[in-house]
């Protein structure tokens, strides 16, 4: 079972054997053989009738894609100017850093 889980890219978190009592239908006999559950965990741990596994599959996050019929918005391709070239000689005044409508 562990090989199959590794093949399917699962990580084994924990494993546990259990159910050491014989399968009986009467509650009286089940109570009588209750000692087998206690000693089975200690003395014959791999001989349980049931084997419990907890496995987790770890996958990377996925990137969601938009619908194919909806066109993608184009980003602005023209660069934005930071400063005008004619203000290079007049540094330090407030007019150099603000946009004027006459330029």
Buried (B, 14 or more C-beta within 10 A) or exposed (E): EEEEBEEEEBEEEEEEBBBBBEEEEEEEEBEEEEEBBEEBBEEEEEEBEEEEEEBEEEEEEEEEEEEEEEEEEEEEEEEEEEEEEEBEEEEEEEEBEEEEEEE
